[in-house]
């Protein structure tokens, strides 16, 4: 859902730009083959989903998780993140458990 009025993408871009100045919205939101996620950063591919009609967020494994994971280049070191926003404006980041623990281990080094 790449769209100039997507408040979740804009929020993610603003926050990620503070950490990574190379962060940018994708060209075509993955639909054109130029980029594979809604946001692209030095270390991350970020797919965002606004679900403004739902209080509870359901993740579609095939359409959301596997679609991004199966699209990333084999030789990349980038990790995948999935961002969700519900009808209350609550924002969540989903990442795989192995990625989470790898990040915690790096922080402890």
C-alpha positions in Angstrom: 0.0 0.0 0.0 2.3 2.7 -1.1 0.4 5.9 -1.4 1.4 9.5 -0.7 -1.4 9.7 1.8 -0.5 6.6 3.7 0.1 8.0 7.2 1.8 4.7 8.4 4.4 4.9 5.6 5.0 8.5 6.3 5.4 7.8 10.1 7.8 4.9 9.4 9.8 7.1 6.9 10.1 9.9 9.5 11.3 7.6 12.2 13.6 5.5 10.1 15.2 8.6 8.6 16.4 9.6 12.1 18.3 6.3 12.3 19.2 5.8 8.6 19.4 8.8 6.3 19.2 6.5 3.3 15.6 5.4 4.2 13.1 6.1 1.5 9.7 5.1 0.2 9.9 2.6 -2.5 9.3 3.3 -6.1 6.0 1.7 -6.9 5.7 -0.1 -3.6 7.1 -3.3 -5.0 4.4 -3.5 -7.7 6.8 -2.4 -10.5 9.7 -4.6 -9.6 11.9 -1.7 -8.8 11.6 -2.2 -5.0 10.2 -5.1 -3.1 8.8 -3.4 0.0 7.0 -0.2 0.9 10.1 1.3 2.5 13.8 0.5 1.8 16.6 1.2 4.2 20.2 0.3 4.5 19.5 -2.7 6.8 15.7 -3.3 6.3 12.9 -4.0 3.9 9.7 -2.7 5.5 6.2 -3.7 4.3 3.4 -1.6 5.8 -0.3 -2.4 6.1 -2.9 0.0 7.3 -5.9 -1.9 8.5 -8.1 1.1 9.5 -11.3 -0.9 9.5 -10.1 -3.5 12.1 -9.3 -3.3 15.8 -7.5 -6.6 15.6 -4.8 -7.2 13.1 -4.6 -10.5 11.3 -1.4 -11.3 9.4 -1.8 -13.1 6.1 1.2 -15.4 6.0 1.2 -15.9 2.2 0.2 -12.4 1.0 2.2 -10.4 3.5 5.0 -12.5 5.1 6.0 -14.9 2.3 5.5 -12.4 -0.4 8.2 -10.1 1.0 10.5 -12.9 2.2 10.4 -14.7 -1.2 11.2 -11.4 -3.0 14.4 -10.5 -1.2 17.7 -11.1 -3.0 19.6 -14.1 -1.9 22.8 -12.2 -1.3 21.3 -9.4 0.8 22.0 -8.8 4.5 18.8 -6.8 4.9 16.2 -8.0 7.3 12.4 -7.9 6.8 10.0 -5.9 9.0 6.2 -5.7 8.7 4.5 -2.7 10.1 0.8 -2.6 10.9 -1.7 0.1 12.0 -5.2 -0.7 13.2 -8.3 1.5 13.3 -7.2 3.1 16.6 -4.0 4.3 15.1 -2.0 1.8 17.1 1.2 0.9 15.3 3.0 -2.4 15.5 6.2 -3.9 14.1 6.4 -7.6 13.4 9.7 -9.3 12.9 10.8 -12.9 13.0 12.0 -14.3 16.4 15.5 -15.1 15.0 15.9 -11.5 13.9 14.7 -10.2 17.2 17.2 -12.3 19.2 20.0 -11.5 16.7 19.3 -7.8 17.4 19.3 -8.3 21.1 22.6 -10.2 20.9 24.2 -7.4 18.9 23.0 -4.9 21.5 24.6 -6.9 24.3 28.0 -7.1 22.5 
